[in-house]
């Protein structure tokens, strides 16, 4: 399995409370998974800038450097490249949500992520 640093483990995983909060929603399993992924990416972005609570998503160079500090040198380059691409996709989605909520992306919270999905579903019906 991939080797990760203690710093990575401490700062980027969702808490049990976060996971419970997501599970308590009436979202579909797919939407819950989507919220978990976005929340994990948001926590990762905050970790990249030393848990800064306000500001923009870190740029690609910062994301790349951060990834290299999180995984061992033996980690498959294709995996890291794919992860970097996925972080880029999450960044775009979080930036759109930040515009909607009139916040900086790093000010977003789990509640914003959940509300955005619940609101989207409410508009679809």
Chimera marker file (.cmm) of the C-alpha trace (Angstrom):
<marker_set name="trace">
<marker id="1" x="0.000" y="0.000" z="0.000" r="1" g="1" b="0" radius="0.5"/>
<marker id="2" x="1.070" y="3.615" z="-0.348" r="1" g="1" b="0" radius="0.5"/>
<marker id="3" x="3.175" y="4.994" z="2.436" r="1" g="1" b="0" radius="0.5"/>
<marker id="4" x="1.952" y="8.306" z="3.798" r="1" g="1" b="0" radius="0.5"/>
<marker id="5" x="3.466" y="10.672" z="6.322" r="1" g="1" b="0" radius="0.5"/>
<marker id="6" x="1.976" y="11.274" z="9.777" r="1" g="1" b="0" radius="0.5"/>
<marker id="7" x="1.451" y="14.923" z="8.821" r="1" g="1" b="0" radius="0.5"/>
<marker id="8" x="-0.730" y="13.784" z="5.907" r="1" g="1" b="0" radius="0.5"/>
<marker id="9" x="-2.748" y="11.468" z="8.130" r="1" g="1" b="0" radius="0.5"/>
<marker id="10" x="-3.293" y="14.140" z="10.762" r="1" g="1" b="0" radius="0.5"/>
<marker id="11" x="-4.469" y="16.937" z="8.484" r="1" g="1" b="0" radius="0.5"/>
<marker id="12" x="-6.357" y="15.535" z="5.528" r="1" g="1" b="0" radius="0.5"/>
<marker id="13" x="-8.664" y="12.827" z="6.734" r="1" g="1" b="0" radius="0.5"/>
<marker id="14" x="-12.264" y="13.453" z="7.587" r="1" g="1" b="0" radius="0.5"/>
<marker id="15" x="-13.154" y="13.039" z="11.228" r="1" g="1" b="0" radius="0.5"/>
<marker id="16" x="-15.641" y="10.457" z="12.451" r="1" g="1" b="0" radius="0.5"/>
<marker id="17" x="-17.945" y="13.365" z="13.206" r="1" g="1" b="0" radius="0.5"/>
<marker id="18" x="-17.680" y="14.528" z="9.571" r="1" g="1" b="0" radius="0.5"/>
<marker id="19" x="-18.425" y="11.032" z="8.309" r="1" g="1" b="0" radius="0.5"/>
<marker id="20" x="-21.404" y="10.697" z="10.647" r="1" g="1" b="0" radius="0.5"/>
<marker id="21" x="-22.735" y="14.064" z="9.511" r="1" g="1" b="0" radius="0.5"/>
<marker id="22" x="-22.584" y="12.954" z="5.883" r="1" g="1" b="0" radius="0.5"/>
<marker id="23" x="-24.229" y="9.609" z="6.701" r="1" g="1" b="0" radius="0.5"/>
<marker id="24" x="-27.082" y="11.386" z="8.519" r="1" g="1" b="0" radius="0.5"/>
<marker id="25" x="-28.130" y="13.181" z="5.354" r="1" g="1" b="0" radius="0.5"/>
<marker id="26" x="-30.871" y="11.899" z="3.103" r="1" g="1" b="0" radius="0.5"/>
<marker id="27" x="-28.493" y="11.951" z="0.136" r="1" g="1" b="0" radius="0.5"/>
<marker id="28" x="-28.065" y="8.918" z="-2.086" r="1" g="1" b="0" radius="0.5"/>
<marker id="29" x="-25.010" y="6.719" z="-1.571" r="1" g="1" b="0" radius="0.5"/>
<marker id="30" x="-23.433" y="8.231" z="-4.682" r="1" g="1" b="0" radius="0.5"/>
<marker id="31" x="-24.018" y="11.795" z="-3.472" r="1" g="1" b="0" radius="0.5"/>
<marker id="32" x="-22.632" y="10.931" z="-0.022" r="1" g="1" b="0" radius="0.5"/>
<marker id="33" x="-19.509" y="9.551" z="-1.683" r="1" g="1" b="0" radius="0.5"/>
<marker id="34" x="-19.210" y="12.728" z="-3.765" r="1" g="1" b="0" radius="0.5"/>
<marker id="35" x="-19.461" y="14.890" z="-0.629" r="1" g="1" b="0" radius="0.5"/>
<marker id="36" x="-16.806" y="12.760" z="1.117" r="1" g="1" b="0" radius="0.5"/>
<marker id="37" x="-14.444" y="13.157" z="-1.849" r="1" g="1" b="0" radius="0.5"/>
<marker id="38" x="-14.927" y="16.922" z="-2.052" r="1" g="1" b="0" radius="0.5"/>
<marker id="39" x="-14.551" y="17.278" z="1.718" r="1" g="1" b="0" radius="0.5"/>
<marker id="40" x="-11.331" y="15.260" z="1.660" r="1" g="1" b="0" radius="0.5"/>
<marker id="41" x="-9.976" y="17.409" z="-1.181" r="1" g="1" b="0" radius="0.5"/>
<marker id="42" x="-10.938" y="20.590" z="0.688" r="1" g="1" b="0" radius="0.5"/>
<marker id="43" x="-9.115" y="19.339" z="3.792" r="1" g="1" b="0" radius="0.5"/>
<marker id="44" x="-6.102" y="18.501" z="1.624" r="1" g="1" b="0" radius="0.5"/>
<marker id="45" x="-6.076" y="21.987" z="0.092" r="1" g="1" b="0" radius="0.5"/>
<marker id="46" x="-6.228" y="23.541" z="3.563" r="1" g="1" b="0" radius="0.5"/>
<marker id="47" x="-3.359" y="21.304" z="4.639" r="1" g="1" b="0" radius="0.5"/>
<marker id="48" x="-1.302" y="22.470" z="1.667" r="1" g="1" b="0" radius="0.5"/>
<marker id="49" x="-1.475" y="26.031" z="2.964" r="1" g="1" b="0" radius="0.5"/>
<marker id="50" x="-0.942" y="25.097" z="6.621" r="1" g="1" b="0" radius="0.5"/>
<marker id="51" x="-4.625" y="24.958" z="7.572" r="1" g="1" b="0" radius="0.5"/>
<marker id="52" x="-5.304" y="28.484" z="6.362" r="1" g="1" b="0" radius="0.5"/>
<marker id="53" x="-9.021" y="29.195" z="6.859" r="1" g="1" b="0" radius="0.5"/>
<marker id="54" x="-9.393" y="31.870" z="4.187" r="1" g="1" b="0" radius="0.5"/>
<marker id="55" x="-7.980" y="32.110" z="0.701" r="1" g="1" b="0" radius="0.5"/>
<marker id="56" x="-7.737" y="30.545" z="-2.694" r="1" g="1" b="0" radius="0.5"/>
<marker id="57" x="-7.125" y="26.943" z="-3.656" r="1" g="1" b="0" radius="0.5"/>
<marker id="58" x="-3.377" y="26.280" z="-3.913" r="1" g="1" b="0" radius="0.5"/>
<marker id="59" x="-1.982" y="26.407" z="-7.440" r="1" g="1" b="0" radius="0.5"/>
<marker id="60" x="-0.874" y="23.344" z="-9.396" r="1" g="1" b="0" radius="0.5"/>
<marker id="61" x="2.783" y="23.789" z="-8.434" r="1" g="1" b="0" radius="0.5"/>
<marker id="62" x="1.897" y="23.843" z="-4.726" r="1" g="1" b="0" radius="0.5"/>
<marker id="63" x="-0.342" y="20.795" z="-5.152" r="1" g="1" b="0" radius="0.5"/>
<marker id="64" x="2.440" y="18.900" z="-6.947" r="1" g="1" b="0" radius="0.5"/>
<marker id="65" x="5.020" y="19.744" z="-4.300" r="1" g="1" b="0" radius="0.5"/>
<marker id="66" x="2.606" y="18.769" z="-1.529" r="1" g="1" b="0" radius="0.5"/>
<marker id="67" x="1.862" y="15.411" z="-3.164" r="1" g="1" b="0" radius="0.5"/>
<marker id="68" x="5.562" y="14.657" z="-3.385" r="1" g="1" b="0" radius="0.5"/>
<marker id="69" x="5.866" y="15.202" z="0.379" r="1" g="1" b="0" radius="0.5"/>
<marker id="70" x="2.925" y="12.919" z="1.131" r="1" g="1" b="0" radius="0.5"/>
<marker id="71" x="3.987" y="9.778" z="-0.684" r="1" g="1" b="0" radius="0.5"/>
<marker id="72" x="7.188" y="7.762" z="-0.768" r="1" g="1" b="0" radius="0.5"/>
<marker id="73" x="9.588" y="8.141" z="-3.701" r="1" g="1" b="0" radius="0.5"/>
<marker id="74" x="8.574" y="4.656" z="-4.868" r="1" g="1" b="0" radius="0.5"/>
<marker id="75" x="4.954" y="5.732" z="-5.432" r="1" g="1" b="0" radius="0.5"/>
<marker id="76" x="3.808" y="5.142" z="-8.993" r="1" g="1" b="0" radius="0.5"/>
<marker id="77" x="4.103" y="8.344" z="-11.046" r="1" g="1" b="0" radius="0.5"/>
<marker id="78" x="0.882" y="7.552" z="-12.914" r="1" g="1" b="0" radius="0.5"/>
<marker id="79" x="-0.961" y="7.387" z="-9.587" r="1" g="1" b="0" radius="0.5"/>
<marker id="80" x="0.412" y="10.780" z="-8.530" r="1" g="1" b="0" radius="0.5"/>
<marker id="81" x="-0.443" y="12.300" z="-11.911" r="1" g="1" b="0" radius="0.5"/>
<marker id="82" x="-4.006" y="10.972" z="-11.706" r="1" g="1" b="0" radius="0.5"/>
<marker id="83" x="-4.354" y="12.243" z="-8.150" r="1" g="1" b="0" radius="0.5"/>
<marker id="84" x="-3.104" y="15.664" z="-9.248" r="1" g="1" b="0" radius="0.5"/>
<marker id="85" x="-5.697" y="15.697" z="-12.049" r="1" g="1" b="0" radius="0.5"/>
<marker id="86" x="-8.459" y="14.770" z="-9.606" r="1" g="1" b="0" radius="0.5"/>
<marker id="87" x="-7.374" y="17.525" z="-7.219" r="1" g="1" b="0" radius="0.5"/>
<marker id="88" x="-7.627" y="19.900" z="-10.181" r="1" g="1" b="0" radius="0.5"/>
<marker id="89" x="-11.193" y="18.795" z="-10.871" r="1" g="1" b="0" radius="0.5"/>
<marker id="90" x="-12.102" y="19.195" z="-7.207" r="1" g="1" b="0" radius="0.5"/>
<marker id="91" x="-10.515" y="22.660" z="-7.176" r="1" g="1" b="0" radius="0.5"/>
<marker id="92" x="-12.785" y="23.793" z="-10.011" r="1" g="1" b="0" radius="0.5"/>
<marker id="93" x="-15.884" y="22.444" z="-8.271" r="1" g="1" b="0" radius="0.5"/>
<marker id="94" x="-14.920" y="24.053" z="-4.952" r="1" g="1" b="0" radius="0.5"/>
<marker id="95" x="-14.205" y="27.375" z="-6.668" r="1" g="1" b="0" radius="0.5"/>
<marker id="96" x="-17.689" y="27.313" z="-8.224" r="1" g="1" b="0" radius="0.5"/>
<marker id="97" x="-19.239" y="26.598" z="-4.829" r="1" g="1" b="0" radius="0.5"/>
<marker id="98" x="-17.233" y="29.416" z="-3.264" r="1" g="1" b="0" radius="0.5"/>
<marker id="99" x="-18.592" y="31.840" z="-5.856" r="1" g="1" b="0" radius="0.5"/>
<marker id="100" x="-22.128" y="30.644" z="-5.150" r="1" g="1" b="0" radius="0.5"/>
<marker id="101" x="-21.707" y="31.116" z="-1.389" r="1" g="1" b="0" radius="0.5"/>
<marker id="102" x="-19.688" y="34.344" z="-1.862" r="1" g="1" b="0" radius="0.5"/>
<marker id="103" x="-16.744" y="32.974" z="0.102" r="1" g="1" b="0" radius="0.5"/>
<marker id="104" x="-13.147" y="32.182" z="-0.617" r="1" g="1" b="0" radius="0.5"/>
<marker id="105" x="-12.739" y="28.481" z="-1.462" r="1" g="1" b="0" radius="0.5"/>
<marker id="106" x="-10.882" y="27.703" z="1.763" r="1" g="1" b="0" radius="0.5"/>
<marker id="107" x="-13.762" y="29.167" z="3.804" r="1" g="1" b="0" radius="0.5"/>
<marker id="108" x="-16.080" y="26.419" z="2.577" r="1" g="1" b="0" radius="0.5"/>
<marker id="109" x="-17.171" y="23.879" z="5.165" r="1" g="1" b="0" radius="0.5"/>
<marker id="110" x="-18.701" y="20.430" z="5.124" r="1" g="1" b="0" radius="0.5"/>
<marker id="111" x="-22.094" y="22.071" z="5.655" r="1" g="1" b="0" radius="0.5"/>
<marker id="112" x="-21.654" y="24.094" z="2.454" r="1" g="1" b="0" radius="0.5"/>
<marker id="113" x="-20.819" y="20.922" z="0.524" r="1" g="1" b="0" radius="0.5"/>
<marker id="114" x="-23.844" y="19.056" z="1.881" r="1" g="1" b="0" radius="0.5"/>
<marker id="115" x="-26.186" y="22.022" z="1.352" r="1" g="1" b="0" radius="0.5"/>
<marker id="116" x="-25.049" y="22.458" z="-2.229" r="1" g="1" b="0" radius="0.5"/>
<marker id="117" x="-25.950" y="18.857" z="-3.077" r="1" g="1" b="0" radius="0.5"/>
<marker id="118" x="-29.248" y="19.027" z="-1.202" r="1" g="1" b="0" radius="0.5"/>
<marker id="119" x="-30.065" y="22.287" z="-2.999" r="1" g="1" b="0" radius="0.5"/>
<marker id="120" x="-29.201" y="20.812" z="-6.383" r="1" g="1" b="0" radius="0.5"/>
<marker id="121" x="-31.423" y="17.830" z="-5.700" r="1" g="1" b="0" radius="0.5"/>
<marker id="122" x="-34.246" y="20.111" z="-4.575" r="1" g="1" b="0" radius="0.5"/>
<marker id="123" x="-34.006" y="22.034" z="-7.848" r="1" g="1" b="0" radius="0.5"/>
<marker id="124" x="-34.005" y="18.822" z="-9.910" r="1" g="1" b="0" radius="0.5"/>
<marker id="125" x="-37.332" y="17.685" z="-8.552" r="1" g="1" b="0" radius="0.5"/>
<link id1="1" id2="2" r="1" g="1" b="0" radius="0.2"/>
<link id1="2" id2="3" r="1" g="1" b="0" radius="0.2"/>
<link id1="3" id2="4" r="1" g="1" b="0" radius="0.2"/>
<link id1="4" id2="5" r="1" g="1" b="0" radius="0.2"/>
<link id1="5" id2="6" r="1" g="1" b="0" radius="0.2"/>
<link id1="6" id2="7" r="1" g="1" b="0" radius="0.2"/>
<link id1="7" id2="8" r="1" g="1" b="0" radius="0.2"/>
<link id1="8" id2="9" r="1" g="1" b="0" radius="0.2"/>
<link id1="9" id2="10" r="1" g="1" b="0" radius="0.2"/>
<link id1="10" id2="11" r="1" g="1" b="0" radius="0.2"/>
<link id1="11" id2="12" r="1" g="1" b="0" radius="0.2"/>
<link id1="12" id2="13" r="1" g="1" b="0" radius="0.2"/>
<link id1="13" id2="14" r="1" g="1" b="0" radius="0.2"/>
<link id1="14" id2="15" r="1" g="1" b="0" radius="0.2"/>
<link id1="15" id2="16" r="1" g="1" b="0" radius="0.2"/>
<link id1="16" id2="17" r="1" g="1" b="0" radius="0.2"/>
<link id1="17" id2="18" r="1" g="1" b="0" radius="0.2"/>
<link id1="18" id2="19" r="1" g="1" b="0" radius="0.2"/>
<link id1="19" id2="20" r="1" g="1" b="0" radius="0.2"/>
<link id1="20" id2="21" r="1" g="1" b="0" radius="0.2"/>
<link id1="21" id2="22" r="1" g="1" b="0" radius="0.2"/>
<link id1="22" id2="23" r="1" g="1" b="0" radius="0.2"/>
<link id1="23" id2="24" r="1" g="1" b="0" radius="0.2"/>
<link id1="24" id2="25" r="1" g="1" b="0" radius="0.2"/>
<link id1="25" id2="26" r="1" g="1" b="0" radius="0.2"/>
<link id1="26" id2="27" r="1" g="1" b="0" radius="0.2"/>
<link id1="27" id2="28" r="1" g="1" b="0" radius="0.2"/>
<link id1="28" id2="29" r="1" g="1" b="0" radius="0.2"/>
<link id1="29" id2="30" r="1" g="1" b="0" radius="0.2"/>
<link id1="30" id2="31" r="1" g="1" b="0" radius="0.2"/>
<link id1="31" id2="32" r="1" g="1" b="0" radius="0.2"/>
<link id1="32" id2="33" r="1" g="1" b="0" radius="0.2"/>
<link id1="33" id2="34" r="1" g="1" b="0" radius="0.2"/>
<link id1="34" id2="35" r="1" g="1" b="0" radius="0.2"/>
<link id1="35" id2="36" r="1" g="1" b="0" radius="0.2"/>
<link id1="36" id2="37" r="1" g="1" b="0" radius="0.2"/>
<link id1="37" id2="38" r="1" g="1" b="0" radius="0.2"/>
<link id1="38" id2="39" r="1" g="1" b="0" radius="0.2"/>
<link id1="39" id2="40" r="1" g="1" b="0" radius="0.2"/>
<link id1="40" id2="41" r="1" g="1" b="0" radius="0.2"/>
<link id1="41" id2="42" r="1" g="1" b="0" radius="0.2"/>
<link id1="42" id2="43" r="1" g="1" b="0" radius="0.2"/>
<link id1="43" id2="44" r="1" g="1" b="0" radius="0.2"/>
<link id1="44" id2="45" r="1" g="1" b="0" radius="0.2"/>
<link id1="45" id2="46" r="1" g="1" b="0" radius="0.2"/>
<link id1="46" id2="47" r="1" g="1" b="0" radius="0.2"/>
<link id1="47" id2="48" r="1" g="1" b="0" radius="0.2"/>
<link id1="48" id2="49" r="1" g="1" b="0" radius="0.2"/>
<link id1="49" id2="50" r="1" g="1" b="0" radius="0.2"/>
<link id1="50" id2="51" r="1" g="1" b="0" radius="0.2"/>
<link id1="51" id2="52" r="1" g="1" b="0" radius="0.2"/>
<link id1="52" id2="53" r="1" g="1" b="0" radius="0.2"/>
<link id1="53" id2="54" r="1" g="1" b="0" radius="0.2"/>
<link id1="54" id2="55" r="1" g="1" b="0" radius="0.2"/>
<link id1="55" id2="56" r="1" g="1" b="0" radius="0.2"/>
<link id1="56" id2="57" r="1" g="1" b="0" radius="0.2"/>
<link id1="57" id2="58" r="1" g="1" b="0" radius="0.2"/>
<link id1="58" id2="59" r="1" g="1" b="0" radius="0.2"/>
<link id1="59" id2="60" r="1" g="1" b="0" radius="0.2"/>
<link id1="60" id2="61" r="1" g="1" b="0" radius="0.2"/>
<link id1="61" id2="62" r="1" g="1" b="0" radius="0.2"/>
<link id1="62" id2="63" r="1" g="1" b="0" radius="0.2"/>
<link id1="63" id2="64" r="1" g="1" b="0" radius="0.2"/>
<link id1="64" id2="65" r="1" g="1" b="0" radius="0.2"/>
<link id1="65" id2="66" r="1" g="1" b="0" radius="0.2"/>
<link id1="66" id2="67" r="1" g="1" b="0" radius="0.2"/>
<link id1="67" id2="68" r="1" g="1" b="0" radius="0.2"/>
<link id1="68" id2="69" r="1" g="1" b="0" radius="0.2"/>
<link id1="69" id2="70" r="1" g="1" b="0" radius="0.2"/>
<link id1="70" id2="71" r="1" g="1" b="0" radius="0.2"/>
<link id1="71" id2="72" r="1" g="1" b="0" radius="0.2"/>
<link id1="72" id2="73" r="1" g="1" b="0" radius="0.2"/>
<link id1="73" id2="74" r="1" g="1" b="0" radius="0.2"/>
<link id1="74" id2="75" r="1" g="1" b="0" radius="0.2"/>
<link id1="75" id2="76" r="1" g="1" b="0" radius="0.2"/>
<link id1="76" id2="77" r="1" g="1" b="0" radius="0.2"/>
<link id1="77" id2="78" r="1" g="1" b="0" radius="0.2"/>
<link id1="78" id2="79" r="1" g="1" b="0" radius="0.2"/>
<link id1="79" id2="80" r="1" g="1" b="0" radius="0.2"/>
<link id1="80" id2="81" r="1" g="1" b="0" radius="0.2"/>
<link id1="81" id2="82" r="1" g="1" b="0" radius="0.2"/>
<link id1="82" id2="83" r="1" g="1" b="0" radius="0.2"/>
<link id1="83" id2="84" r="1" g="1" b="0" radius="0.2"/>
<link id1="84" id2="85" r="1" g="1" b="0" radius="0.2"/>
<link id1="85" id2="86" r="1" g="1" b="0" radius="0.2"/>
<link id1="86" id2="87" r="1" g="1" b="0" radius="0.2"/>
<link id1="87" id2="88" r="1" g="1" b="0" radius="0.2"/>
<link id1="88" id2="89" r="1" g="1" b="0" radius="0.2"/>
<link id1="89" id2="90" r="1" g="1" b="0" radius="0.2"/>
<link id1="90" id2="91" r="1" g="1" b="0" radius="0.2"/>
<link id1="91" id2="92" r="1" g="1" b="0" radius="0.2"/>
<link id1="92" id2="93" r="1" g="1" b="0" radius="0.2"/>
<link id1="93" id2="94" r="1" g="1" b="0" radius="0.2"/>
<link id1="94" id2="95" r="1" g="1" b="0" radius="0.2"/>
<link id1="95" id2="96" r="1" g="1" b="0" radius="0.2"/>
<link id1="96" id2="97" r="1" g="1" b="0" radius="0.2"/>
<link id1="97" id2="98" r="1" g="1" b="0" radius="0.2"/>
<link id1="98" id2="99" r="1" g="1" b="0" radius="0.2"/>
<link id1="99" id2="100" r="1" g="1" b="0" radius="0.2"/>
<link id1="100" id2="101" r="1" g="1" b="0" radius="0.2"/>
<link id1="101" id2="102" r="1" g="1" b="0" radius="0.2"/>
<link id1="102" id2="103" r="1" g="1" b="0" radius="0.2"/>
<link id1="103" id2="104" r="1" g="1" b="0" radius="0.2"/>
<link id1="104" id2="105" r="1" g="1" b="0" radius="0.2"/>
<link id1="105" id2="106" r="1" g="1" b="0" radius="0.2"/>
<link id1="106" id2="107" r="1" g="1" b="0" radius="0.2"/>
<link id1="107" id2="108" r="1" g="1" b="0" radius="0.2"/>
<link id1="108" id2="109" r="1" g="1" b="0" radius="0.2"/>
<link id1="109" id2="110" r="1" g="1" b="0" radius="0.2"/>
<link id1="110" id2="111" r="1" g="1" b="0" radius="0.2"/>
<link id1="111" id2="112" r="1" g="1" b="0" radius="0.2"/>
<link id1="112" id2="113" r="1" g="1" b="0" radius="0.2"/>
<link id1="113" id2="114" r="1" g="1" b="0" radius="0.2"/>
<link id1="114" id2="115" r="1" g="1" b="0" radius="0.2"/>
<link id1="115" id2="116" r="1" g="1" b="0" radius="0.2"/>
<link id1="116" id2="117" r="1" g="1" b="0" radius="0.2"/>
<link id1="117" id2="118" r="1" g="1" b="0" radius="0.2"/>
<link id1="118" id2="119" r="1" g="1" b="0" radius="0.2"/>
<link id1="119" id2="120" r="1" g="1" b="0" radius="0.2"/>
<link id1="120" id2="121" r="1" g="1" b="0" radius="0.2"/>
<link id1="121" id2="122" r="1" g="1" b="0" radius="0.2"/>
<link id1="122" id2="123" r="1" g="1" b="0" radius="0.2"/>
<link id1="123" id2="124" r="1" g="1" b="0" radius="0.2"/>
<link id1="124" id2="125" r="1" g="1" b="0" radius="0.2"/>
</marker_set>
